[in-house]
Amino acid sequence: MERKMEPAPPEKILQAFKILDPENKGYLTKESFGKLMMEEGEPFTQEEMDEMWPVAIDPISGHIPYEFYLNQLMVYL
């Protein structure tokens, strides 16, 4: 049986997003976030990324507004 990790608290996730946004723009680009998610730590597969993009990306700007995305994640957890 596969053990699932406990999800990180929202405050910790927000803190991580802010570290990735040193200019404090409030968003990450799809390119930079995708590269990070597929190359660092336990990398996501392309299939996992394709599943995540519709929820993460703002269709108007094409960016990932991380506070909004974090709120979406909390709904699913």
PyMOL Python script that loads the backbone (N, CA, C, O; Angstrom):
from pymol import cmd

cmd.read_pdbstr("""\
ATOM      1  N   MET A   1       0.845  -1.182   0.000  1.00  0.00           N
ATOM      2  CA  MET A   1       0.000   0.000   0.000  1.00  0.00           C
ATOM      3  C   MET A   1       0.889   1.242   0.000  1.00  0.00           C
ATOM      4  O   MET A   1       1.852   1.327   0.762  1.00  0.00           O
ATOM      5  N   GLU A   2       0.562   2.187  -0.846  1.00  0.00           N
ATOM      6  CA  GLU A   2       1.345   3.410  -0.976  1.00  0.00           C
ATOM      7  C   GLU A   2       1.005   4.378   0.147  1.00  0.00           C
ATOM      8  O   GLU A   2      -0.165   4.636   0.430  1.00  0.00           O
ATOM      9  N   ARG A   3       2.052   4.914   0.788  1.00  0.00           N
ATOM     10  CA  ARG A   3       1.834   5.913   1.841  1.00  0.00           C
ATOM     11  C   ARG A   3       1.775   7.290   1.216  1.00  0.00           C
ATOM     12  O   ARG A   3       2.635   7.660   0.417  1.00  0.00           O
ATOM     13  N   LYS A   4       0.779   8.030   1.577  1.00  0.00           N
ATOM     14  CA  LYS A   4       0.654   9.397   1.085  1.00  0.00           C
ATOM     15  C   LYS A   4       1.251  10.346   2.104  1.00  0.00           C
ATOM     16  O   LYS A   4       1.116  10.159   3.313  1.00  0.00           O
ATOM     17  N   MET A   5       1.909  11.362   1.591  1.00  0.00           N
ATOM     18  CA  MET A   5       2.465  12.381   2.472  1.00  0.00           C
ATOM     19  C   MET A   5       1.353  13.321   2.902  1.00  0.00           C
ATOM     20  O   MET A   5       0.402  13.560   2.158  1.00  0.00           O
ATOM     21  N   GLU A   6       1.481  13.843   4.096  1.00  0.00           N
ATOM     22  CA  GLU A   6       0.548  14.868   4.562  1.00  0.00           C
ATOM     23  C   GLU A   6       0.774  16.126   3.728  1.00  0.00           C
ATOM     24  O   GLU A   6       1.922  16.500   3.487  1.00  0.00           O
ATOM     25  N   PRO A   7      -0.290  16.784   3.284  1.00  0.00           N
ATOM     26  CA  PRO A   7      -0.102  18.030   2.541  1.00  0.00           C
ATOM     27  C   PRO A   7       0.506  19.105   3.441  1.00  0.00           C
ATOM     28  O   PRO A   7       0.227  19.173   4.638  1.00  0.00           O
ATOM     29  N   ALA A   8       1.332  19.929   2.839  1.00  0.00           N
ATOM     30  CA  ALA A   8       1.932  21.038   3.581  1.00  0.00           C
ATOM     31  C   ALA A   8       0.845  22.056   3.908  1.00  0.00           C
ATOM     32  O   ALA A   8      -0.114  22.205   3.150  1.00  0.00           O
ATOM     33  N   PRO A   9       0.989  22.761   5.036  1.00  0.00           N
ATOM     34  CA  PRO A   9       0.001  23.798   5.363  1.00  0.00           C
ATOM     35  C   PRO A   9       0.042  24.919   4.311  1.00  0.00           C
ATOM     36  O   PRO A   9       1.101  25.212   3.758  1.00  0.00           O
ATOM     37  N   PRO A  10      -1.105  25.539   4.041  1.00  0.00           N
ATOM     38  CA  PRO A  10      -1.171  26.593   3.021  1.00  0.00           C
ATOM     39  C   PRO A  10      -0.140  27.700   3.227  1.00  0.00           C
ATOM     40  O   PRO A  10       0.409  28.223   2.257  1.00  0.00           O
ATOM     41  N   GLU A  11       0.125  28.060   4.482  1.00  0.00           N
ATOM     42  CA  GLU A  11       1.087  29.135   4.756  1.00  0.00           C
ATOM     43  C   GLU A  11       2.479  28.755   4.252  1.00  0.00           C
ATOM     44  O   GLU A  11       3.210  29.600   3.736  1.00  0.00           O
ATOM     45  N   LYS A  12       2.836  27.500   4.402  1.00  0.00           N
ATOM     46  CA  LYS A  12       4.147  27.016   3.970  1.00  0.00           C
ATOM     47  C   LYS A  12       4.241  27.006   2.439  1.00  0.00           C
ATOM     48  O   LYS A  12       5.277  27.350   1.871  1.00  0.00           O
ATOM     49  N   ILE A  13       3.157  26.612   1.786  1.00  0.00           N
ATOM     50  CA  ILE A  13       3.127  26.609   0.322  1.00  0.00           C
ATOM     51  C   ILE A  13       3.221  28.037  -0.205  1.00  0.00           C
ATOM     52  O   ILE A  13       3.957  28.302  -1.155  1.00  0.00           O
ATOM     53  N   LEU A  14       2.479  28.956   0.407  1.00  0.00           N
ATOM     54  CA  LEU A  14       2.530  30.357  -0.010  1.00  0.00           C
ATOM     55  C   LEU A  14       3.935  30.918   0.170  1.00  0.00           C
ATOM     56  O   LEU A  14       4.431  31.643  -0.691  1.00  0.00           O
ATOM     57  N   GLN A  15       4.567  30.588   1.272  1.00  0.00           N
ATOM     58  CA  GLN A  15       5.938  31.036   1.524  1.00  0.00           C
ATOM     59  C   GLN A  15       6.875  30.525   0.420  1.00  0.00           C
ATOM     60  O   GLN A  15       7.744  31.263  -0.045  1.00  0.00           O
ATOM     61  N   ALA A  16       6.702  29.278   0.005  1.00  0.00           N
ATOM     62  CA  ALA A  16       7.532  28.705  -1.067  1.00  0.00           C
ATOM     63  C   ALA A  16       7.299  29.445  -2.383  1.00  0.00           C
ATOM     64  O   ALA A  16       8.255  29.748  -3.098  1.00  0.00           O
ATOM     65  N   PHE A  17       6.038  29.741  -2.712  1.00  0.00           N
ATOM     66  CA  PHE A  17       5.748  30.491  -3.931  1.00  0.00           C
ATOM     67  C   PHE A  17       6.410  31.867  -3.878  1.00  0.00           C
ATOM     68  O   PHE A  17       6.969  32.323  -4.876  1.00  0.00           O
ATOM     69  N   LYS A  18       6.352  32.521  -2.740  1.00  0.00           N
ATOM     70  CA  LYS A  18       6.937  33.862  -2.615  1.00  0.00           C
ATOM     71  C   LYS A  18       8.451  33.830  -2.774  1.00  0.00           C
ATOM     72  O   LYS A  18       9.039  34.783  -3.286  1.00  0.00           O
ATOM     73  N   ILE A  19       9.085  32.749  -2.342  1.00  0.00           N
ATOM     74  CA  ILE A  19      10.534  32.613  -2.541  1.00  0.00           C
ATOM     75  C   ILE A  19      10.840  32.521  -4.033  1.00  0.00           C
ATOM     76  O   ILE A  19      11.861  33.033  -4.493  1.00  0.00           O
ATOM     77  N   LEU A  20       9.962  31.874  -4.783  1.00  0.00           N
ATOM     78  CA  LEU A  20      10.147  31.734  -6.228  1.00  0.00           C
ATOM     79  C   LEU A  20       9.784  33.008  -6.985  1.00  0.00           C
ATOM     80  O   LEU A  20       9.975  33.084  -8.199  1.00  0.00           O
ATOM     81  N   ASP A  21       9.268  33.995  -6.287  1.00  0.00           N
ATOM     82  CA  ASP A  21       8.836  35.271  -6.877  1.00  0.00           C
ATOM     83  C   ASP A  21       9.561  36.427  -6.187  1.00  0.00           C
ATOM     84  O   ASP A  21       8.930  37.213  -5.480  1.00  0.00           O
ATOM     85  N   PRO A  22      10.891  36.544  -6.385  1.00  0.00           N
ATOM     86  CA  PRO A  22      11.651  37.572  -5.666  1.00  0.00           C
ATOM     87  C   PRO A  22      11.234  39.006  -6.007  1.00  0.00           C
ATOM     88  O   PRO A  22      11.470  39.923  -5.219  1.00  0.00           O
ATOM     89  N   GLU A  23      10.615  39.203  -7.175  1.00  0.00           N
ATOM     90  CA  GLU A  23      10.164  40.546  -7.559  1.00  0.00           C
ATOM     91  C   GLU A  23       8.764  40.849  -7.022  1.00  0.00           C
ATOM     92  O   GLU A  23       8.224  41.930  -7.256  1.00  0.00           O
ATOM     93  N   ASN A  24       8.180  39.882  -6.299  1.00  0.00           N
ATOM     94  CA  ASN A  24       6.871  40.056  -5.666  1.00  0.00           C
ATOM     95  C   ASN A  24       5.784  40.485  -6.662  1.00  0.00           C
ATOM     96  O   ASN A  24       5.011  41.406  -6.397  1.00  0.00           O
ATOM     97  N   LYS A  25       5.741  39.803  -7.807  1.00  0.00           N
ATOM     98  CA  LYS A  25       4.744  40.103  -8.832  1.00  0.00           C
ATOM     99  C   LYS A  25       3.384  39.472  -8.521  1.00  0.00           C
ATOM    100  O   LYS A  25       2.349  39.920  -9.015  1.00  0.00           O
ATOM    101  N   GLY A  26       3.408  38.415  -7.686  1.00  0.00           N
ATOM    102  CA  GLY A  26       2.165  37.728  -7.358  1.00  0.00           C
ATOM    103  C   GLY A  26       1.847  36.580  -8.302  1.00  0.00           C
ATOM    104  O   GLY A  26       0.799  35.944  -8.190  1.00  0.00           O
ATOM    105  N   TYR A  27       2.754  36.320  -9.229  1.00  0.00           N
ATOM    106  CA  TYR A  27       2.545  35.211 -10.154  1.00  0.00           C
ATOM    107  C   TYR A  27       3.884  34.614 -10.571  1.00  0.00           C
ATOM    108  O   TYR A  27       4.942  35.217 -10.395  1.00  0.00           O
ATOM    109  N   LEU A  28       3.801  33.415 -11.128  1.00  0.00           N
ATOM    110  CA  LEU A  28       4.955  32.746 -11.722  1.00  0.00           C
ATOM    111  C   LEU A  28       4.617  32.498 -13.181  1.00  0.00           C
ATOM    112  O   LEU A  28       3.445  32.376 -13.536  1.00  0.00           O
ATOM    113  N   THR A  29       5.635  32.423 -14.030  1.00  0.00           N
ATOM    114  CA  THR A  29       5.370  32.100 -15.429  1.00  0.00           C
ATOM    115  C   THR A  29       5.203  30.594 -15.579  1.00  0.00           C
ATOM    116  O   THR A  29       5.745  29.814 -14.795  1.00  0.00           O
ATOM    117  N   LYS A  30       4.461  30.207 -16.577  1.00  0.00           N
ATOM    118  CA  LYS A  30       4.254  28.782 -16.852  1.00  0.00           C
ATOM    119  C   LYS A  30       5.600  28.112 -17.109  1.00  0.00           C
ATOM    120  O   LYS A  30       5.849  27.000 -16.644  1.00  0.00           O
ATOM    121  N   GLU A  31       6.462  28.796 -17.852  1.00  0.00           N
ATOM    122  CA  GLU A  31       7.755  28.224 -18.209  1.00  0.00           C
ATOM    123  C   GLU A  31       8.620  27.968 -16.979  1.00  0.00           C
ATOM    124  O   GLU A  31       9.161  26.874 -16.817  1.00  0.00           O
ATOM    125  N   SER A  32       8.753  28.966 -16.117  1.00  0.00           N
ATOM    126  CA  SER A  32       9.633  28.803 -14.952  1.00  0.00           C
ATOM    127  C   SER A  32       9.061  27.791 -13.962  1.00  0.00           C
ATOM    128  O   SER A  32       9.802  26.981 -13.406  1.00  0.00           O
ATOM    129  N   PHE A  33       7.755  27.833 -13.740  1.00  0.00           N
ATOM    130  CA  PHE A  33       7.135  26.905 -12.804  1.00  0.00           C
ATOM    131  C   PHE A  33       7.175  25.476 -13.355  1.00  0.00           C
ATOM    132  O   PHE A  33       7.453  24.528 -12.621  1.00  0.00           O
ATOM    133  N   GLY A  34       6.896  25.335 -14.646  1.00  0.00           N
ATOM    134  CA  GLY A  34       6.928  24.015 -15.274  1.00  0.00           C
ATOM    135  C   GLY A  34       8.312  23.393 -15.214  1.00  0.00           C
ATOM    136  O   GLY A  34       8.454  22.206 -14.921  1.00  0.00           O
ATOM    137  N   LYS A  35       9.331  24.196 -15.493  1.00  0.00           N
ATOM    138  CA  LYS A  35      10.714  23.708 -15.439  1.00  0.00           C
ATOM    139  C   LYS A  35      11.051  23.242 -14.029  1.00  0.00           C
ATOM    140  O   LYS A  35      11.634  22.173 -13.845  1.00  0.00           O
ATOM    141  N   LEU A  36      10.693  24.028 -13.055  1.00  0.00           N
ATOM    142  CA  LEU A  36      10.954  23.684 -11.658  1.00  0.00           C
ATOM    143  C   LEU A  36      10.241  22.388 -11.266  1.00  0.00           C
ATOM    144  O   LEU A  36      10.843  21.508 -10.652  1.00  0.00           O
ATOM    145  N   MET A  37       8.974  22.274 -11.617  1.00  0.00           N
ATOM    146  CA  MET A  37       8.177  21.111 -11.219  1.00  0.00           C
ATOM    147  C   MET A  37       8.628  19.818 -11.905  1.00  0.00           C
ATOM    148  O   MET A  37       8.442  18.726 -11.368  1.00  0.00           O
ATOM    149  N   MET A  38       9.222  19.952 -13.096  1.00  0.00           N
ATOM    150  CA  MET A  38       9.631  18.753 -13.830  1.00  0.00           C
ATOM    151  C   MET A  38      11.098  18.384 -13.626  1.00  0.00           C
ATOM    152  O   MET A  38      11.528  17.301 -14.022  1.00  0.00           O
ATOM    153  N   GLU A  39      11.870  19.288 -13.006  1.00  0.00           N
ATOM    154  CA  GLU A  39      13.303  19.016 -12.875  1.00  0.00           C
ATOM    155  C   GLU A  39      13.811  18.957 -11.443  1.00  0.00           C
ATOM    156  O   GLU A  39      14.906  18.443 -11.213  1.00  0.00           O
ATOM    157  N   GLU A  40      13.071  19.454 -10.489  1.00  0.00           N
ATOM    158  CA  GLU A  40      13.553  19.513  -9.105  1.00  0.00           C
ATOM    159  C   GLU A  40      12.783  18.544  -8.208  1.00  0.00           C
ATOM    160  O   GLU A  40      11.646  18.173  -8.501  1.00  0.00           O
ATOM    161  N   GLY A  41      13.421  18.148  -7.123  1.00  0.00           N
ATOM    162  CA  GLY A  41      12.766  17.286  -6.134  1.00  0.00           C
ATOM    163  C   GLY A  41      12.272  15.992  -6.747  1.00  0.00           C
ATOM    164  O   GLY A  41      13.006  15.319  -7.470  1.00  0.00           O
ATOM    165  N   GLU A  42      11.033  15.644  -6.460  1.00  0.00           N
ATOM    166  CA  GLU A  42      10.407  14.477  -7.081  1.00  0.00           C
ATOM    167  C   GLU A  42       9.646  14.998  -8.297  1.00  0.00           C
ATOM    168  O   GLU A  42       8.514  15.465  -8.169  1.00  0.00           O
ATOM    169  N   PRO A  43      10.265  14.920  -9.477  1.00  0.00           N
ATOM    170  CA  PRO A  43       9.707  15.582 -10.666  1.00  0.00           C
ATOM    171  C   PRO A  43       8.316  15.093 -11.048  1.00  0.00           C
ATOM    172  O   PRO A  43       7.993  13.911 -10.930  1.00  0.00           O
ATOM    173  N   PHE A  44       7.509  16.034 -11.507  1.00  0.00           N
ATOM    174  CA  PHE A  44       6.199  15.714 -12.054  1.00  0.00           C
ATOM    175  C   PHE A  44       6.394  15.165 -13.462  1.00  0.00           C
ATOM    176  O   PHE A  44       7.368  15.500 -14.135  1.00  0.00           O
ATOM    177  N   THR A  45       5.472  14.328 -13.902  1.00  0.00           N
ATOM    178  CA  THR A  45       5.481  13.848 -15.283  1.00  0.00           C
ATOM    179  C   THR A  45       4.763  14.882 -16.151  1.00  0.00           C
ATOM    180  O   THR A  45       4.080  15.768 -15.637  1.00  0.00           O
ATOM    181  N   GLN A  46       4.923  14.760 -17.465  1.00  0.00           N
ATOM    182  CA  GLN A  46       4.215  15.660 -18.368  1.00  0.00           C
ATOM    183  C   GLN A  46       2.708  15.489 -18.201  1.00  0.00           C
ATOM    184  O   GLN A  46       1.955  16.459 -18.280  1.00  0.00           O
ATOM    185  N   GLU A  47       2.275  14.262 -17.972  1.00  0.00           N
ATOM    186  CA  GLU A  47       0.845  13.993 -17.764  1.00  0.00           C
ATOM    187  C   GLU A  47       0.327  14.738 -16.529  1.00  0.00           C
ATOM    188  O   GLU A  47      -0.758  15.317 -16.561  1.00  0.00           O
ATOM    189  N   GLU A  48       1.103  14.721 -15.449  1.00  0.00           N
ATOM    190  CA  GLU A  48       0.700  15.431 -14.228  1.00  0.00           C
ATOM    191  C   GLU A  48       0.652  16.938 -14.471  1.00  0.00           C
ATOM    192  O   GLU A  48      -0.234  17.627 -13.966  1.00  0.00           O
ATOM    193  N   MET A  49       1.611  17.445 -15.248  1.00  0.00           N
ATOM    194  CA  MET A  49       1.623  18.880 -15.550  1.00  0.00           C
ATOM    195  C   MET A  49       0.401  19.250 -16.396  1.00  0.00           C
ATOM    196  O   MET A  49      -0.254  20.262 -16.149  1.00  0.00           O
ATOM    197  N   ASP A  50       0.107  18.417 -17.392  1.00  0.00           N
ATOM    198  CA  ASP A  50      -1.050  18.685 -18.255  1.00  0.00           C
ATOM    199  C   ASP A  50      -2.351  18.701 -17.455  1.00  0.00           C
ATOM    200  O   ASP A  50      -3.278  19.440 -17.786  1.00  0.00           O
ATOM    201  N   GLU A  51      -2.416  17.896 -16.417  1.00  0.00           N
ATOM    202  CA  GLU A  51      -3.593  17.862 -15.549  1.00  0.00           C
ATOM    203  C   GLU A  51      -3.659  19.108 -14.657  1.00  0.00           C
ATOM    204  O   GLU A  51      -4.746  19.584 -14.329  1.00  0.00           O
ATOM    205  N   MET A  52      -2.507  19.622 -14.276  1.00  0.00           N
ATOM    206  CA  MET A  52      -2.441  20.761 -13.362  1.00  0.00           C
ATOM    207  C   MET A  52      -2.685  22.101 -14.062  1.00  0.00           C
ATOM    208  O   MET A  52      -3.300  22.995 -13.481  1.00  0.00           O
ATOM    209  N   TRP A  53      -2.212  22.251 -15.298  1.00  0.00           N
ATOM    210  CA  TRP A  53      -2.264  23.555 -15.970  1.00  0.00           C
ATOM    211  C   TRP A  53      -3.640  24.209 -16.005  1.00  0.00           C
ATOM    212  O   TRP A  53      -3.732  25.401 -15.712  1.00  0.00           O
ATOM    213  N   PRO A  54      -4.714  23.501 -16.348  1.00  0.00           N
ATOM    214  CA  PRO A  54      -6.014  24.183 -16.412  1.00  0.00           C
ATOM    215  C   PRO A  54      -6.440  24.834 -15.096  1.00  0.00           C
ATOM    216  O   PRO A  54      -7.156  25.835 -15.103  1.00  0.00           O
ATOM    217  N   VAL A  55      -6.010  24.279 -13.986  1.00  0.00           N
ATOM    218  CA  VAL A  55      -6.360  24.841 -12.678  1.00  0.00           C
ATOM    219  C   VAL A  55      -5.399  25.961 -12.304  1.00  0.00           C
ATOM    220  O   VAL A  55      -5.801  26.940 -11.675  1.00  0.00           O
ATOM    221  N   ALA A  56      -4.133  25.824 -12.685  1.00  0.00           N
ATOM    222  CA  ALA A  56      -3.095  26.749 -12.226  1.00  0.00           C
ATOM    223  C   ALA A  56      -2.994  28.029 -13.047  1.00  0.00           C
ATOM    224  O   ALA A  56      -2.725  29.097 -12.498  1.00  0.00           O
ATOM    225  N   ILE A  57      -3.205  27.933 -14.345  1.00  0.00           N
ATOM    226  CA  ILE A  57      -2.920  29.060 -15.238  1.00  0.00           C
ATOM    227  C   ILE A  57      -4.137  29.951 -15.433  1.00  0.00           C
ATOM    228  O   ILE A  57      -5.239  29.476 -15.708  1.00  0.00           O
ATOM    229  N   ASP A  58      -3.915  31.248 -15.286  1.00  0.00           N
ATOM    230  CA  ASP A  58      -4.945  32.239 -15.579  1.00  0.00           C
ATOM    231  C   ASP A  58      -5.081  32.309 -17.101  1.00  0.00           C
ATOM    232  O   ASP A  58      -4.100  32.609 -17.781  1.00  0.00           O
ATOM    233  N   PRO A  59      -6.267  32.042 -17.655  1.00  0.00           N
ATOM    234  CA  PRO A  59      -6.416  32.001 -19.109  1.00  0.00           C
ATOM    235  C   PRO A  59      -6.191  33.347 -19.795  1.00  0.00           C
ATOM    236  O   PRO A  59      -5.892  33.385 -20.988  1.00  0.00           O
ATOM    237  N   ILE A  60      -6.327  34.426 -19.077  1.00  0.00           N
ATOM    238  CA  ILE A  60      -6.144  35.744 -19.687  1.00  0.00           C
ATOM    239  C   ILE A  60      -4.667  36.126 -19.750  1.00  0.00           C
ATOM    240  O   ILE A  60      -4.173  36.520 -20.806  1.00  0.00           O
ATOM    241  N   SER A  61      -3.961  36.010 -18.622  1.00  0.00           N
ATOM    242  CA  SER A  61      -2.557  36.429 -18.583  1.00  0.00           C
ATOM    243  C   SER A  61      -1.595  35.320 -19.000  1.00  0.00           C
ATOM    244  O   SER A  61      -0.489  35.597 -19.464  1.00  0.00           O
ATOM    245  N   GLY A  62      -2.015  34.060 -18.836  1.00  0.00           N
ATOM    246  CA  GLY A  62      -1.119  32.944 -19.125  1.00  0.00           C
ATOM    247  C   GLY A  62      -0.135  32.675 -18.000  1.00  0.00           C
ATOM    248  O   GLY A  62       0.743  31.822 -18.134  1.00  0.00           O
ATOM    249  N   HIS A  63      -0.272  33.395 -16.891  1.00  0.00           N
ATOM    250  CA  HIS A  63       0.608  33.220 -15.734  1.00  0.00           C
ATOM    251  C   HIS A  63      -0.093  32.387 -14.657  1.00  0.00           C
ATOM    252  O   HIS A  63      -1.278  32.071 -14.757  1.00  0.00           O
ATOM    253  N   ILE A  64       0.676  32.047 -13.635  1.00  0.00           N
ATOM    254  CA  ILE A  64       0.138  31.307 -12.499  1.00  0.00           C
ATOM    255  C   ILE A  64       0.058  32.257 -11.307  1.00  0.00           C
ATOM    256  O   ILE A  64       1.058  32.459 -10.617  1.00  0.00           O
ATOM    257  N   PRO A  65      -1.118  32.848 -11.050  1.00  0.00           N
ATOM    258  CA  PRO A  65      -1.280  33.701  -9.873  1.00  0.00           C
ATOM    259  C   PRO A  65      -1.336  32.793  -8.642  1.00  0.00           C
ATOM    260  O   PRO A  65      -2.364  32.181  -8.352  1.00  0.00           O
ATOM    261  N   TYR A  66      -0.220  32.721  -7.931  1.00  0.00           N
ATOM    262  CA  TYR A  66      -0.084  31.646  -6.944  1.00  0.00           C
ATOM    263  C   TYR A  66      -1.026  31.723  -5.756  1.00  0.00           C
ATOM    264  O   TYR A  66      -1.361  30.678  -5.199  1.00  0.00           O
ATOM    265  N   GLU A  67      -1.466  32.882  -5.342  1.00  0.00           N
ATOM    266  CA  GLU A  67      -2.429  32.915  -4.224  1.00  0.00           C
ATOM    267  C   GLU A  67      -3.772  32.332  -4.666  1.00  0.00           C
ATOM    268  O   GLU A  67      -4.419  31.610  -3.908  1.00  0.00           O
ATOM    269  N   PHE A  68      -4.185  32.645  -5.884  1.00  0.00           N
ATOM    270  CA  PHE A  68      -5.420  32.072  -6.425  1.00  0.00           C
ATOM    271  C   PHE A  68      -5.261  30.562  -6.592  1.00  0.00           C
ATOM    272  O   PHE A  68      -6.150  29.794  -6.226  1.00  0.00           O
ATOM    273  N   TYR A  69      -4.127  30.145  -7.147  1.00  0.00           N
ATOM    274  CA  TYR A  69      -3.871  28.717  -7.352  1.00  0.00           C
ATOM    275  C   TYR A  69      -3.861  27.971  -6.019  1.00  0.00           C
ATOM    276  O   TYR A  69      -4.405  26.872  -5.913  1.00  0.00           O
ATOM    277  N   LEU A  70      -3.249  28.565  -5.016  1.00  0.00           N
ATOM    278  CA  LEU A  70      -3.212  27.944  -3.688  1.00  0.00           C
ATOM    279  C   LEU A  70      -4.635  27.755  -3.150  1.00  0.00           C
ATOM    280  O   LEU A  70      -4.948  26.715  -2.570  1.00  0.00           O
ATOM    281  N   ASN A  71      -5.483  28.750  -3.341  1.00  0.00           N
ATOM    282  CA  ASN A  71      -6.886  28.619  -2.915  1.00  0.00           C
ATOM    283  C   ASN A  71      -7.579  27.471  -3.652  1.00  0.00           C
ATOM    284  O   ASN A  71      -8.374  26.741  -3.061  1.00  0.00           O
ATOM    285  N   GLN A  72      -7.278  27.315  -4.936  1.00  0.00           N
ATOM    286  CA  GLN A  72      -7.844  26.206  -5.706  1.00  0.00           C
ATOM    287  C   GLN A  72      -7.356  24.867  -5.157  1.00  0.00           C
ATOM    288  O   GLN A  72      -8.132  23.917  -5.050  1.00  0.00           O
ATOM    289  N   LEU A  73      -6.077  24.790  -4.809  1.00  0.00           N
ATOM    290  CA  LEU A  73      -5.526  23.555  -4.238  1.00  0.00           C
ATOM    291  C   LEU A  73      -6.222  23.188  -2.934  1.00  0.00           C
ATOM    292  O   LEU A  73      -6.517  22.018  -2.692  1.00  0.00           O
ATOM    293  N   MET A  74      -6.481  24.175  -2.102  1.00  0.00           N
ATOM    294  CA  MET A  74      -7.105  23.912  -0.809  1.00  0.00           C
ATOM    295  C   MET A  74      -8.515  23.349  -0.971  1.00  0.00           C
ATOM    296  O   MET A  74      -8.970  22.574  -0.129  1.00  0.00           O
ATOM    297  N   VAL A  75      -9.208  23.728  -2.038  1.00  0.00           N
ATOM    298  CA  VAL A  75     -10.542  23.197  -2.312  1.00  0.00           C
ATOM    299  C   VAL A  75     -10.453  21.700  -2.597  1.00  0.00           C
ATOM    300  O   VAL A  75     -11.315  20.929  -2.175  1.00  0.00           O
ATOM    301  N   TYR A  76      -9.405  21.293  -3.318  1.00  0.00           N
ATOM    302  CA  TYR A  76      -9.248  19.879  -3.686  1.00  0.00           C
ATOM    303  C   TYR A  76      -8.714  19.028  -2.553  1.00  0.00           C
ATOM    304  O   TYR A  76      -8.900  17.811  -2.564  1.00  0.00           O
ATOM    305  N   LEU A  77      -8.058  19.630  -1.578  1.00  0.00           N
ATOM    306  CA  LEU A  77      -7.518  18.857  -0.456  1.00  0.00           C
ATOM    307  C   LEU A  77      -8.586  18.750   0.578  1.00  0.00           C
ATOM    308  O   LEU A  77      -8.373  18.141   1.626  1.00  0.00           O
TER     309      LEU A  77
END
""", "prot")
cmd.dss("prot")
cmd.show_as("cartoon", "prot")
cmd.util.cbc("prot")
cmd.orient("prot")
